[in-house]
Amino acid sequence: MIFTGHYPHTLDAKNRLAIPAELRQRLKERCGLTDEDAIWVYATPGEDGCIEILSVPDYEATARNLEDAQADIDSPELIRTIKAWFRNSFKLELDKQGRMRIPEPLLARRPIGQNVVVVGNSDRMEIYSAEAFQRMDEQDRQAESTAQTNALFNKARRHRGRGSA
């Protein structure tokens, strides 16, 4: 199950964010959870100033890949970046209302403000400030009309169905 769509939301005074019901349901399905199971996620610093939200299995798979990659990395800068990613990742539980409290250290690294947009991005959710999302959306609208973008989506459409049961 993949995450799609975008949903305007607001952080409350306690820095809690309600994950949209549709995305919570996809998260449960992705993790094989029932309605009675607790929902845990990882919040990490993401690209483009966002906060990424990953399911526990997806975070653990990424973490294993990063651990394996460290053995082949000669760059102290890349190793520091990997360590910073782990250091600034937080495991969070969603409460009964589907809210998670975003830790202050993560908000200090990614100051998203109170008005945010939760974005589904394939295997993860991303939280952007409303302003950053608006800028990104405008850039995306301009890129949608390029020949390269059209060719990419045409190729993906031709290959859909491959590898699915």
Buried (B, 14 or more C-beta within 10 A) or exposed (E): EEBEEBBEBEBEEEBBBBBBEEBBBBBBEBBEBEEEEEBBBBBBBBEEBBBBBBBBEBBEEBBEEBEEEEEEEEEEEEEEEBEEBEEBBBEBEBEEEBBBBBBEEBBEBBEBEEEBBBBBBEBBBBBBBBEBBEEBBEEEEEEEEEEEEEEEEEEEEEEEEEEEE
